[in-house]
Amino acid sequence: MQDFEYRAPKTLNEAIQLMAEKGAKARALAGGTDLLVQLRVKRYIVDRVVDVKHVPEFNELSYSDAKGLVLGAAVPCCRVYENNQISAKYPALYDSAFLIGGIQIQSRGSIGGNLANAAPSADAIPALIALGATANIAGPKGKRSVPAEQFCAGPGKTVLQDGELLVSISIPPPQQHTGSTYIRFIPRNEMDIAVAGVGVSVVLNGSSIKSARIALASVGPTPIYAAEASGWLAGKAPTDDNILQASEAAKKAAKPITDMRGTIEQRIHLVGVLTKRSLQSAITRAKEAK
Ligand SMILES: Cc1cc2nc3c(=O)[nH]c(=O)nc-3n(C[C@H](O)[C@H](O)[C@H](O)COP(=O)(O)OP(=O)(O)OC[C@H]3O[C@@H](n4cnc5c(N)ncnc54)[C@H](O)[C@@H]3O)c2cc1C
């Protein structure tokens, strides 16, 4: 392990200053479940690690019908899936928080860290994109917000500038009759990286789909918002045929590579299967939602 300075600020301003002083040689630490592994293999050479877990804004977890969910960037996955409002209102977020790693990882690792780590296979990011989440960022030049689908810039790369921190994630309150789901394919039951993953959110309006959002994992350099497939579903009936057609459209948004986990062909096929299943599940959940 390389030598680095460890700092644990208590305020947001202090955290930003500590990050800004070191520029690219500083990394934030939320749960550390990705970062510590990356430091050990020298993926990042750092002078300073800034632990954000002691800053109140990074630990917020609040829901209101007016504002929706505010999820501090260091809130661990277990607090997310143990929260009854999240499981009722944002089931796709519950799905992904519940399957990231095992219980030890979920007790430290955060949804914010999963997003900031920007792995193409990250399980929380498709759920965030499907739910219309926004990343709330603060840095030396002030605050800004970025839609989740625009936050990742490449494998392990984000739109964060030197000194900037992901402070929290906002998700709008669900409309009536909304359902969402995240499903992934892995070669074994748990503790593996997704060969493909799909998150969807669906809003029903009587006997038709009012709107839908479909997002894909592990099939491109970043998580992908399948805009055409999502838009195509608006106004359509939630029939098997329309679900199948949307799944075919989602396959066109996938730009996978072949690697040790799967081939291009397998991953595109999986996007079709997982989109179909996650749409069916989200539609069922939307019908059951109050
Ligand atoms: C055994 C094991 C199993 C795993 N299983 C899964 C899995 O099934 N699915 C999955 O998606 N991932 C998995 N992971 C990866 C990891 O646990 C998750 O990505 C987790 O959500 C990361 O959260 P964290 O809080 O630990 O992030 P950290 O490790 O603290 O940070 C991750 C990265 O984001 C940066 N960062 C963190 N917080 C901020 C911030 N607030 N602002 C700016 N940058 C920030 C860090 O500098 C670092 O580069 C696994 C890891 C391990 C070790």
PDBQT file of the ligand as one rigid body, heavy atoms in Angstrom, charges set to zero:
ROOT
HETATM    1  C1  LIG A 301     -16.116  -7.966  -2.399  1.00  0.00    +0.000 C 
HETATM    2  C2  LIG A 301     -16.716  -6.824  -3.192  1.00  0.00    +0.000 A 
HETATM    3  C3  LIG A 301     -17.932  -7.020  -3.838  1.00  0.00    +0.000 A 
HETATM    4  C4  LIG A 301     -18.501  -5.997  -4.576  1.00  0.00    +0.000 A 
HETATM    5  N1  LIG A 301     -19.690  -6.224  -5.219  1.00  0.00    +0.000 NA
HETATM    6  C5  LIG A 301     -20.237  -5.243  -5.982  1.00  0.00    +0.000 A 
HETATM    7  C6  LIG A 301     -21.469  -5.486  -6.684  1.00  0.00    +0.000 A 
HETATM    8  O1  LIG A 301     -22.079  -6.559  -6.597  1.00  0.00    +0.000 OA
HETATM    9  N2  LIG A 301     -21.945  -4.482  -7.460  1.00  0.00    +0.000 N 
HETATM   10  C7  LIG A 301     -21.326  -3.274  -7.574  1.00  0.00    +0.000 A 
HETATM   11  O2  LIG A 301     -21.821  -2.410  -8.296  1.00  0.00    +0.000 OA
HETATM   12  N3  LIG A 301     -20.161  -3.026  -6.909  1.00  0.00    +0.000 NA
HETATM   13  C8  LIG A 301     -19.614  -3.973  -6.123  1.00  0.00    +0.000 A 
HETATM   14  N4  LIG A 301     -18.428  -3.728  -5.461  1.00  0.00    +0.000 N 
HETATM   15  C9  LIG A 301     -17.777  -2.411  -5.580  1.00  0.00    +0.000 C 
HETATM   16  C10 LIG A 301     -18.092  -1.427  -4.421  1.00  0.00    +0.000 C 
HETATM   17  O3  LIG A 301     -18.382  -2.093  -3.229  1.00  0.00    +0.000 OA
HETATM   18  C11 LIG A 301     -19.269  -0.503  -4.789  1.00  0.00    +0.000 C 
HETATM   19  O4  LIG A 301     -18.972   0.170  -5.988  1.00  0.00    +0.000 OA
HETATM   20  C12 LIG A 301     -19.612   0.493  -3.658  1.00  0.00    +0.000 C 
HETATM   21  O5  LIG A 301     -20.904   0.994  -3.888  1.00  0.00    +0.000 OA
HETATM   22  C13 LIG A 301     -18.607   1.641  -3.579  1.00  0.00    +0.000 C 
HETATM   23  O6  LIG A 301     -19.011   2.497  -2.539  1.00  0.00    +0.000 OA
HETATM   24  P1  LIG A 301     -17.961   3.061  -1.469  1.00  0.00    +0.000 P 
HETATM   25  O7  LIG A 301     -18.743   3.974  -0.586  1.00  0.00    +0.000 OA
HETATM   26  O8  LIG A 301     -17.223   1.961  -0.795  1.00  0.00    +0.000 OA
HETATM   27  O9  LIG A 301     -16.987   3.885  -2.413  1.00  0.00    +0.000 OA
HETATM   28  P2  LIG A 301     -15.396   4.265  -2.220  1.00  0.00    +0.000 P 
HETATM   29  O10 LIG A 301     -14.613   3.050  -2.324  1.00  0.00    +0.000 OA
HETATM   30  O11 LIG A 301     -15.262   5.055  -0.933  1.00  0.00    +0.000 OA
HETATM   31  O12 LIG A 301     -15.237   5.233  -3.435  1.00  0.00    +0.000 OA
HETATM   32  C14 LIG A 301     -15.324   4.763  -4.762  1.00  0.00    +0.000 C 
HETATM   33  C15 LIG A 301     -14.716   5.802  -5.717  1.00  0.00    +0.000 C 
HETATM   34  O13 LIG A 301     -15.517   6.972  -5.728  1.00  0.00    +0.000 OA
HETATM   35  C16 LIG A 301     -14.779   8.089  -5.219  1.00  0.00    +0.000 C 
HETATM   36  N5  LIG A 301     -15.699   8.756  -4.295  1.00  0.00    +0.000 N 
HETATM   37  C17 LIG A 301     -16.349   8.179  -3.260  1.00  0.00    +0.000 A 
HETATM   38  N6  LIG A 301     -17.171   9.069  -2.699  1.00  0.00    +0.000 NA
HETATM   39  C18 LIG A 301     -17.018  10.218  -3.377  1.00  0.00    +0.000 A 
HETATM   40  C19 LIG A 301     -17.613  11.498  -3.257  1.00  0.00    +0.000 A 
HETATM   41  N7  LIG A 301     -18.529  11.755  -2.322  1.00  0.00    +0.000 N 
HETATM   42  N8  LIG A 301     -17.245  12.457  -4.131  1.00  0.00    +0.000 NA
HETATM   43  C20 LIG A 301     -16.319  12.195  -5.077  1.00  0.00    +0.000 A 
HETATM   44  N9  LIG A 301     -15.717  10.994  -5.254  1.00  0.00    +0.000 NA
HETATM   45  C21 LIG A 301     -16.073  10.028  -4.407  1.00  0.00    +0.000 A 
HETATM   46  C22 LIG A 301     -13.570   7.525  -4.502  1.00  0.00    +0.000 C 
HETATM   47  O14 LIG A 301     -12.475   8.400  -4.519  1.00  0.00    +0.000 OA
HETATM   48  C23 LIG A 301     -13.312   6.261  -5.305  1.00  0.00    +0.000 C 
HETATM   49  O15 LIG A 301     -12.610   6.567  -6.491  1.00  0.00    +0.000 OA
HETATM   50  C24 LIG A 301     -17.846  -4.739  -4.683  1.00  0.00    +0.000 A 
HETATM   51  C25 LIG A 301     -16.619  -4.529  -4.010  1.00  0.00    +0.000 A 
HETATM   52  C26 LIG A 301     -16.052  -5.559  -3.283  1.00  0.00    +0.000 A 
HETATM   53  C27 LIG A 301     -14.747  -5.305  -2.573  1.00  0.00    +0.000 C 
ENDROOT
TORSDOF 0
